[in-house]
Amino acid sequence: MTTVPSWLFQNLKSTADPFHRGPFTNGSGFSKHWHNQITTCIREHMVEKIKGHLMEEEARKMEEKMFEEAHSRAEYYRMVVRVVKRIRREKRQEEKKMMGGPIRYY
């Protein structure tokens, strides 16, 4: 069984109807058996995690692509974690590059 990092679900907002499927739709009209296990609330949370420094529309497209391509809920979570980690790593590298390397004190 795959474990999902706890940080992925930090600050997960609950709604009055946690199983509401809301604005997210399956573009192809085809639904995989595990799709019903993922609530709109969880999908919104995943978009927020991905969004970090991306435009919301881009984050939604990325999440939808992962949702469609994953063959299981665990694979979906792994894909989201991978993307979030990549975005964080790229952001750190970008910040380091902008800082011009280590600060030296003379």
C-alpha positions as CSV (number, residue, x, y, z in Angstrom):
1,M,0.0,0.0,0.0
2,T,1.3,3.4,-0.9
3,T,1.5,6.1,1.8
4,V,0.7,9.7,0.9
5,P,2.7,12.4,2.5
6,S,0.8,14.2,5.3
7,W,1.7,17.6,3.9
8,L,-0.4,16.9,0.9
9,F,-3.5,17.0,3.0
10,Q,-2.6,19.8,5.3
11,N,-5.2,22.6,5.4
12,L,-7.7,20.5,3.5
13,K,-10.9,22.4,3.8
14,S,-14.0,20.3,4.4
15,T,-17.3,21.3,2.8
16,A,-20.8,20.7,3.8
17,D,-21.0,18.0,1.1
18,P,-17.5,16.4,0.9
19,F,-18.6,14.0,-1.9
20,H,-19.9,16.8,-4.2
21,R,-18.3,16.4,-7.6
22,G,-18.7,20.1,-8.4
23,P,-17.1,22.0,-11.2
24,F,-14.6,19.2,-12.2
25,T,-15.7,17.1,-15.0
26,N,-14.2,14.3,-16.8
27,G,-13.5,15.8,-20.3
28,S,-13.7,12.5,-22.1
29,G,-16.9,11.5,-20.5
30,F,-15.2,8.2,-19.4
31,S,-14.8,7.6,-15.7
32,K,-12.4,5.1,-14.1
33,H,-13.7,3.0,-11.2
34,W,-11.5,4.9,-8.7
35,H,-12.6,8.4,-9.8
36,N,-15.7,8.2,-7.5
37,Q,-13.3,7.9,-4.6
38,I,-11.9,11.3,-5.2
39,T,-14.1,14.2,-4.0
40,T,-14.2,17.6,-5.5
41,C,-12.8,18.9,-2.3
42,I,-9.7,16.7,-2.7
43,R,-9.3,17.7,-6.3
44,E,-9.5,21.4,-5.4
45,H,-6.9,20.8,-2.8
46,M,-4.6,19.1,-5.3
47,V,-5.0,22.1,-7.6
48,E,-4.0,24.4,-4.8
49,K,-0.9,22.2,-4.1
50,I,0.1,22.2,-7.7
51,K,-0.7,25.9,-8.2
52,G,2.2,27.2,-6.1
53,H,3.6,29.5,-8.7
54,L,1.6,28.5,-11.7
55,M,-1.4,30.1,-13.1
56,E,-4.6,28.5,-11.9
57,E,-5.7,27.5,-15.3
58,E,-2.4,25.7,-15.9
59,A,-2.6,24.0,-12.5
60,R,-6.2,22.8,-13.3
61,K,-5.1,21.4,-16.6
62,M,-2.2,19.6,-15.0
63,E,-4.4,18.1,-12.3
64,E,-7.0,17.0,-14.9
65,K,-4.4,15.3,-17.0
66,M,-3.0,13.4,-14.0
67,F,-6.6,12.5,-12.9
68,E,-7.3,11.1,-16.4
69,E,-4.0,9.3,-16.9
70,A,-3.8,7.7,-13.5
71,H,-4.9,4.1,-13.2
72,S,-5.6,4.2,-9.5
73,R,-6.1,6.6,-6.7
74,A,-2.6,5.8,-5.3
75,E,-1.1,6.5,-8.7
76,Y,-3.0,9.8,-8.9
77,Y,-1.6,10.9,-5.5
78,R,2.0,9.8,-6.5
79,M,1.7,11.9,-9.7
80,V,0.5,15.0,-7.8
81,V,3.3,14.6,-5.2
82,R,5.9,14.3,-8.0
83,V,4.7,17.5,-9.7
84,V,4.5,19.4,-6.4
85,K,8.1,18.3,-5.5
86,R,9.3,19.2,-9.0
87,I,7.7,22.7,-8.8
88,R,9.2,23.3,-5.3
89,R,12.7,22.1,-6.5
90,E,12.6,24.4,-9.6
91,K,11.5,27.3,-7.4
92,R,14.4,26.7,-5.0
93,Q,16.8,26.5,-7.9
94,E,15.4,29.7,-9.4
95,E,15.7,31.5,-6.1
96,K,19.2,30.3,-5.6
97,K,20.1,31.5,-9.1
98,M,18.6,34.9,-8.5
99,M,20.6,35.3,-5.3
100,G,23.8,34.7,-7.2
101,G,25.1,31.8,-5.1
102,P,26.2,31.8,-1.5
103,I,26.6,35.0,0.4
104,R,30.2,35.7,1.5
105,Y,31.1,37.8,4.5
106,Y,34.5,39.5,4.5
